[in-house]
Amino acid sequence: MGGATVDLAQAKQLHELVGAIGRLGALERLTLDRNELTTLSSVGDLLNLRVLSLANNKLTALPDDIYRLRQLKKLSVHGNRIR
């Protein structure tokens, strides 16, 4: 059976990820595609995260703590402003 999933794709009004998301320790899949995200925080505490999809937002960088996601197998960031 699959792990915990949060899908907020196309929420459109989502401009930032609130710190509370970091308390979802069992989360394995987080989808935030097609929003208006300009920054990303609190993902470094999602130690069980395997899939992080951030496609088509307005991100210019990934957070410094993303290296902590040792279980991460898939990261999708296309359609952003990351250089």
Secondary structure, 3 states (H helix, E strand, C coil): CCCEEEECCCCCCCCCCCHHHHHCCCEEEEECCCCCCCCCCCHHHCCCCCEEECCCCCCCCCCHHHHHCCCCCEEECCCCCCC
